[in-house]
Amino acid sequence: MSIALNIVESAELAARENHAHRITRIDLEIGELAGVLLDALNFSLEVATQNTLAATAQINIDQIKGSARCRNCGKTFHLTELWAVCPHCDDFQYEILAGKVLKIKTIDIE
């Protein structure tokens, strides 16, 4: 719920700074490694937007796949959780390349 409230608060602040009367759309990018349960976030956003400028906004979530590069073999692989091993060499040391993001990508206002 706190994530949803922060999203709505940030969107409303941006809308008010631009003298908007309502928010029509919010596009979010959320990585699969960000630790966010999308069903819970969607429900929380429905509640958090009530009686706000975003009450009727369409909210779209683009889930960003997790990926990492193994420090041992150098190969890139899909990462679905933070604690994993490289599927190519079974090493556990890797650099996360994508999937931890949680951000508001765009806000459409009127």
C-alpha atoms as one frame of an Amber mdcrd trajectory, in Angstrom:
protein
   0.000   0.000   0.000   2.828   2.409   0.774   4.202   1.992  -2.753   0.785
   2.739  -4.247   0.351   5.799  -2.036   3.786   7.101  -3.038   2.995   6.610
  -6.736  -0.304   8.481  -6.449   1.252  11.240  -4.341   4.066  11.741  -6.873
   1.647  11.755  -9.791  -0.647  14.256  -8.071   2.266  16.532  -7.233   3.386
  16.559 -10.875  -0.176  17.172 -12.045  -0.723  20.073  -9.640   2.609  21.636
 -10.618   1.295  21.652 -14.199  -2.131  23.025 -13.209  -3.943  19.834 -14.238
  -7.488  18.979 -13.224  -7.103  15.233 -13.562  -4.664  12.450 -14.306  -5.784
  10.271 -17.199  -2.978   7.737 -17.343   0.018   6.556 -15.325   2.628   4.265
 -16.867   4.884   2.380 -14.473   8.007   0.289 -14.969   8.472  -2.389 -12.348
  11.244  -4.947 -12.439  10.555  -8.527 -11.543  13.397  -8.239  -9.005  11.930
  -5.140  -7.323  10.091  -7.203  -4.728   6.653  -5.921  -5.725   3.657  -8.249
  -5.913   1.766  -6.937  -8.931  -1.661  -8.197  -7.819  -1.249  -6.503  -4.446
  -0.031  -3.296  -6.106  -2.962  -3.229  -8.531  -5.419  -3.618  -5.661  -3.623
  -0.976  -3.603  -3.628   1.457  -6.528  -7.405   1.070  -6.884  -7.782   2.117
  -3.250  -5.046   4.779  -3.275  -6.439   6.625  -6.306  -9.925   7.059  -4.838
 -10.851  10.733  -4.341  -7.655  11.923  -6.044  -6.805  13.492  -9.394  -6.016
   9.942 -10.523  -9.401   8.473  -9.576 -10.255   7.572 -13.172  -6.697   7.151
 -14.469  -5.712   4.155 -16.528  -2.698   2.572 -14.864  -0.361   0.463 -16.968
   2.470  -1.619 -15.595   5.372  -2.670 -17.793   7.188  -5.475 -16.015  10.920
  -5.442 -16.714  12.564  -8.853 -16.835  15.491  -9.518 -14.560  18.843 -10.215
 -16.139  22.370 -10.710 -14.900  25.890 -11.293 -16.197  27.997 -13.986 -14.575
  31.328 -12.703 -13.284  32.893 -16.119 -13.798  31.886 -17.088 -17.372  30.656
 -13.684 -18.622  27.355 -15.017 -19.961  24.089 -13.143 -19.551  21.039 -14.954
 -18.189  17.433 -14.376 -17.079  17.184 -13.807 -13.340  13.866 -14.311 -11.541
  15.099 -13.927  -7.979  17.999 -12.192  -6.302  19.587 -15.386  -4.991  20.443
 -17.668  -7.875  23.312 -19.376  -9.642  24.478 -18.956 -13.211  22.733 -21.600
 -15.332  25.840 -21.867 -17.528  28.600 -22.484 -14.960  26.806 -22.766 -11.580
  28.722 -19.815 -10.132  26.843 -17.537  -7.732  28.667 -14.271  -8.410  26.887
 -12.103 -10.938  26.091  -8.513 -11.756  22.414  -7.570 -12.021  21.810  -5.780
 -15.318  18.046  -5.182 -15.213  14.921  -5.883 -13.224  15.271  -3.901 -10.004
  13.580  -0.726 -11.260  10.388   0.727  -9.822   9.523   4.042 -11.440   6.810
   6.201 -12.887   7.557   6.303 -16.589   4.878   8.775 -17.749   1.893  10.658
 -16.396  -0.816  11.964 -18.741  -2.837  14.890 -17.423  -5.675  17.193 -18.459
